[in-house]
Every structure is written in structure tokens, then in C-alpha cells.
């Protein structure tokens, strides 16, 4: 990627520290009517930065391709206990994420990073972010992690990833977030990696039940941008 971008943390395939492995991420998705977009997203930053908020904002985006009328908020927490405290704050509020009556739906899912994934480092990595959501077949998570461990360090050198993580509840799911300068860059990089045999991870595709992809645009206050 262009030298104008910040450098993502290194990925070696070795497990990171226990504290980094204990880190949890919450990905919240706010849904709203398209005409209400500006009103719905206006309160996100005050909500996550309020004095009684737990966690640290990592990224905030709006959907550009895929399901529209959505904003996505990614926060980091020290552990699952801290997530629970913040989740309770949202559940007990009539104005979660400052969106109030503009919300038509709100989902909040807790994720753990892959054990070799370093903590997210805020910075300027791209103008568009692709998020891929893999719903795995039962038992598909361990071989998927093993396959990613083998090949992600090489891909990361060419195509840095923001994070790859798995859901802590519900069906087995992997969420991966990739920054790009443009969609054209994304298509060219991925085609080259596949042609060179660097992607997909061994043992990965056969464990995917369903896969979806969306393009997100960073909001102006997003630490990942």
C-alpha cells in the first residue's frame, strides 16, 4: 500500500501475549432509515466517549455497499467483564449510541481476536474497509485459525489487515476487516494473492457455510480511517 498510510502491527503467526488474547472487541451495528442517517450517527461519538463509558473506540463506519442504512462501531475492551458492564449500559438506555428514536434495530456482538492477532492499532490505512463475515460449519473454527496462522503473516505484508476475530456467542463466525485505498486496489491485490497461491488459507474455505462481504466508509472521527 502507499507510503502515506500508517504501518499496521506485525503479524508473525506466533501467539500474542495473554493480555492481548484476553482482549475483547464489540462490534455494534446500528440500523436506521436512510433519511435519518445523519441524526442516527450524530450521537455515536458522545456515547462512546462519555465519562461513564467503558472500552476504547477503534473504528466507526457507515455501510456503502451491502445492507444500507447502517453504522458500525468497533470498540476494544480489556476482557469480557468490561464488555458486560458496557453492554448493560446500552441495554438500560433509551438512547443507546445516542441514536434514540432513529434506531430501527441494534445488534452488539462480542468477539475474541485470533490468538496470534496483535491489538488493533488506530491509524490511517485506507479510504474504504471491506468486512467479510464467515458463518462456519460446527467445528470449523480450530482448523480455520490454524490455516490463517500459516498464511496471514505473508498476506499481511502485502495487504495489511485491521483485525480477524471470532464470535464469542451464537454460531461460529469469523469477522475480518481489511482497509484498502479503493475497491479497484482490493480486487487487484486479492487476484494477485490467489494467483500466487498465497490465499485462501489452507483448510479455510471448506469450513465456511455462508460468507458475506460489505464495504464500509470511515466516519470522520473513526480511529481506523
Backbone torsions as a table, in degrees:
resi	resn	phi	psi	omega
1	UNK	NA	164.8	-176.4
2	UNK	-59.4	149.5	-179.8
3	UNK	-69.7	-8.5	177.8
4	UNK	-72.6	-11.8	-177.0
5	UNK	-91.5	153.8	175.6
6	UNK	-71.2	160.2	-179.6
7	UNK	-90.5	127.0	176.8
8	UNK	-73.3	155.4	177.7
9	UNK	-62.6	149.4	-179.1
10	UNK	-67.6	146.9	172.7
11	UNK	-122.9	121.6	-176.5
12	UNK	-106.4	-17.7	-172.1
13	UNK	95.4	-13.6	175.5
14	UNK	-82.1	149.0	177.9
15	UNK	-61.1	141.4	176.9
16	UNK	-83.4	-177.6	-175.9
17	UNK	-63.9	156.2	177.5
18	UNK	-56.3	-37.2	-179.8
19	UNK	-66.8	-37.2	177.3
20	UNK	-70.9	-34.3	177.6
21	UNK	-70.4	-28.9	179.1
22	UNK	-77.5	-15.0	-179.8
23	UNK	-58.8	142.6	176.6
24	UNK	-124.0	148.3	177.8
25	UNK	-118.6	140.4	172.0
26	UNK	-112.2	128.5	173.0
27	UNK	-110.5	111.4	179.4
28	UNK	-101.6	136.0	177.0
29	UNK	-118.2	119.5	179.3
30	UNK	-100.7	128.4	178.8
31	UNK	-111.8	144.8	-176.7
32	UNK	-161.4	164.4	174.7
33	UNK	-70.1	142.1	-177.0
34	UNK	-54.6	-40.2	178.7
35	UNK	-63.8	-17.9	-177.6
36	UNK	-97.0	12.1	-172.8
37	UNK	-54.5	-53.9	-174.5
38	UNK	-63.4	-40.5	178.9
39	UNK	-67.9	-35.8	-176.9
40	UNK	-70.5	-34.6	-176.6
41	UNK	-91.9	-11.3	-174.4
42	UNK	-63.2	-29.8	-175.8
43	UNK	-94.5	0.3	-175.4
44	UNK	-62.8	-50.9	-176.2
45	UNK	-62.4	-47.5	177.0
46	UNK	-58.7	-34.4	-179.4
47	UNK	-66.2	-47.5	-175.1
48	UNK	-78.5	-16.9	-179.2
49	UNK	-105.9	6.3	-179.2
50	UNK	-67.6	159.3	-174.5
51	UNK	-61.6	-28.9	-177.0
52	UNK	-96.5	7.8	-179.7
53	UNK	-82.5	143.9	172.3
54	UNK	-103.7	162.1	177.8
55	UNK	85.6	171.7	-178.0
56	UNK	-128.6	128.6	179.7
57	UNK	-65.6	129.7	177.4
58	UNK	-109.5	-38.0	-178.0
59	UNK	-160.7	152.3	175.9
60	UNK	-146.8	129.1	-174.7
61	UNK	-140.2	164.5	167.2
62	UNK	-116.8	148.8	-180.0
63	UNK	-72.2	134.3	178.3
64	UNK	-114.7	-30.9	179.6
65	UNK	-143.8	130.0	-172.4
66	UNK	119.9	-135.9	176.4
67	UNK	-81.8	117.6	-178.3
68	UNK	-87.7	173.7	-177.0
69	UNK	71.3	37.9	-179.6
70	UNK	-139.5	147.2	168.9
71	UNK	-124.4	151.8	-174.3
72	UNK	-129.8	131.8	-176.5
73	UNK	-125.1	121.3	-179.8
74	UNK	-110.6	123.6	177.9
75	UNK	-127.3	151.1	177.9
76	UNK	-105.2	143.6	179.4
77	UNK	-132.8	151.6	-178.7
78	UNK	-61.0	-40.6	-178.0
79	UNK	-162.0	-177.3	-177.8
80	UNK	-65.6	-32.0	-179.9
81	UNK	-63.2	-40.2	179.2
82	UNK	-67.4	-36.1	175.9
83	UNK	-60.1	-44.2	-176.7
84	UNK	-60.9	-38.5	178.8
85	UNK	-63.2	-46.4	-178.2
86	UNK	-70.7	-36.0	177.8
87	UNK	-61.8	-40.3	179.7
88	UNK	-64.6	-37.6	177.4
89	UNK	-59.7	-42.6	-179.6
90	UNK	-68.8	-41.8	-177.7
91	UNK	-64.6	-31.8	-176.7
92	UNK	-88.7	-2.6	-177.5
93	UNK	-99.4	145.2	172.5
94	UNK	-88.9	-1.2	-178.7
95	UNK	-135.4	48.8	-179.5
96	UNK	-56.2	135.4	-178.2
97	UNK	58.5	21.5	176.6
98	UNK	68.6	10.3	-174.3
99	UNK	-90.2	-20.9	175.0
100	UNK	48.6	-130.0	-174.0
101	UNK	-70.3	-7.4	-179.2
102	UNK	-79.3	-16.5	179.5
103	UNK	-73.2	134.3	169.2
104	UNK	-103.8	-18.9	176.3
105	UNK	-164.4	155.9	178.4
106	UNK	-147.5	124.2	174.6
107	UNK	-122.1	143.5	179.3
108	UNK	-135.5	118.3	-177.0
109	UNK	-123.3	137.9	179.7
110	UNK	-96.2	136.9	-178.6
111	UNK	-129.1	150.4	171.1
112	UNK	-110.0	139.6	177.5
113	UNK	-70.2	153.2	170.6
114	UNK	-55.8	146.4	-170.6
115	UNK	-62.1	-17.1	178.9
116	UNK	-103.7	8.6	-176.5
117	UNK	-89.6	117.8	177.3
118	UNK	-68.3	164.3	179.1
119	UNK	-59.2	144.7	177.8
120	UNK	-59.9	135.2	177.5
121	UNK	-111.3	110.4	178.5
122	UNK	-57.2	148.7	178.9
123	UNK	167.1	-179.0	179.9
124	UNK	-96.9	108.0	-175.4
125	UNK	-119.7	-16.7	-178.5
126	UNK	177.0	168.2	-179.7
127	UNK	-98.5	-13.3	177.3
128	UNK	-139.7	141.4	-179.1
129	UNK	-118.1	129.2	173.1
130	UNK	-97.1	129.4	174.8
131	UNK	-114.1	124.6	178.7
132	UNK	-112.0	129.8	-176.8
133	UNK	-116.5	112.0	179.6
134	UNK	-105.8	116.8	171.4
135	UNK	-88.4	116.7	-174.3
136	UNK	-92.7	157.3	170.5
137	UNK	-72.6	156.0	179.4
138	UNK	-54.9	134.8	-179.2
139	UNK	83.0	2.9	-176.2
140	UNK	-82.9	-11.7	-175.3
141	UNK	-69.0	-50.5	-177.7
142	UNK	-56.6	-48.0	178.9
143	UNK	-67.0	-28.3	177.5
144	UNK	-67.5	-44.2	177.4
145	UNK	-61.0	-43.1	179.8
146	UNK	-61.2	-43.4	-179.9
147	UNK	-65.7	-42.8	177.7
148	UNK	-63.4	-37.5	179.9
149	UNK	-59.1	-35.2	-177.2
150	UNK	-72.6	-39.5	-169.1
151	UNK	-114.5	-17.8	-178.4
152	UNK	-61.8	-39.2	179.3
153	UNK	-55.5	-39.3	178.3
154	UNK	-69.6	-43.3	178.5
155	UNK	-65.3	-37.9	-176.9
156	UNK	-60.5	-31.2	177.9
157	UNK	-65.5	-31.7	-178.1
158	UNK	-95.8	-37.2	-170.0
159	UNK	-138.9	81.5	-173.5
160	UNK	-59.2	139.5	177.8
161	UNK	-102.8	147.4	175.6
162	UNK	-79.9	-45.4	179.3
163	UNK	-167.9	149.7	165.9
164	UNK	-130.6	133.4	-171.6
165	UNK	-152.4	163.9	-178.9
166	UNK	-124.6	149.2	-176.9
167	UNK	-68.5	140.5	179.6
168	UNK	-88.3	-11.3	177.7
169	UNK	-147.6	169.5	-176.4
170	UNK	74.1	-162.5	-179.8
171	UNK	-67.2	156.9	176.5
172	UNK	-61.2	123.1	-178.5
173	UNK	-141.1	146.8	171.8
174	UNK	-117.9	131.6	172.4
175	UNK	-114.7	131.4	177.5
176	UNK	-129.7	137.6	-177.7
177	UNK	-124.0	121.4	-175.3
178	UNK	-122.1	125.9	174.6
179	UNK	-88.4	146.0	177.1
180	UNK	-142.1	157.4	174.7
181	UNK	-73.9	-31.1	-180.0
182	UNK	-163.7	167.9	176.3
183	UNK	-68.2	-34.4	176.9
184	UNK	-59.9	-41.5	178.2
185	UNK	-63.5	-41.7	180.0
186	UNK	-58.9	-47.1	-177.8
187	UNK	-64.1	-41.7	-178.4
188	UNK	-67.1	-44.4	-178.8
189	UNK	-63.6	-47.7	-177.1
190	UNK	-63.7	-41.4	179.1
191	UNK	-60.9	-41.0	179.3
192	UNK	-66.0	-40.4	179.7
193	UNK	-64.8	-41.6	178.8
194	UNK	-66.2	-43.6	-179.3
195	UNK	-62.5	-33.7	-179.3
196	UNK	-86.8	0.8	179.2
197	UNK	74.7	17.9	-178.9
198	UNK	-90.0	-8.7	-176.7
199	UNK	-157.2	146.1	7.1
200	UNK	-82.3	172.5	179.8
201	UNK	-64.2	144.2	176.0
202	UNK	-62.8	135.3	180.0
203	UNK	76.9	3.7	-176.9
204	UNK	-85.4	-59.5	-172.5
205	UNK	-57.5	-35.4	-176.7
206	UNK	-70.7	-9.6	178.3
207	UNK	-102.7	6.3	179.8
208	UNK	-93.9	122.3	176.1
209	UNK	-83.5	-47.9	179.5
210	UNK	-142.0	148.2	179.2
211	UNK	-138.7	134.9	175.2
212	UNK	-129.3	155.8	-179.9
213	UNK	-136.6	136.9	176.3
214	UNK	-134.0	153.0	173.8
215	UNK	-107.4	129.0	-179.6
216	UNK	-118.8	145.0	176.9
217	UNK	-109.4	128.4	-178.7
218	UNK	-61.7	138.8	169.4
219	UNK	-73.2	161.2	-169.8
220	UNK	-65.8	-17.3	-179.7
221	UNK	-104.2	7.0	-175.3
222	UNK	-69.7	127.2	176.0
223	UNK	-64.3	-31.2	169.3
224	UNK	-93.1	116.9	-175.1
225	UNK	-149.5	NA	NA
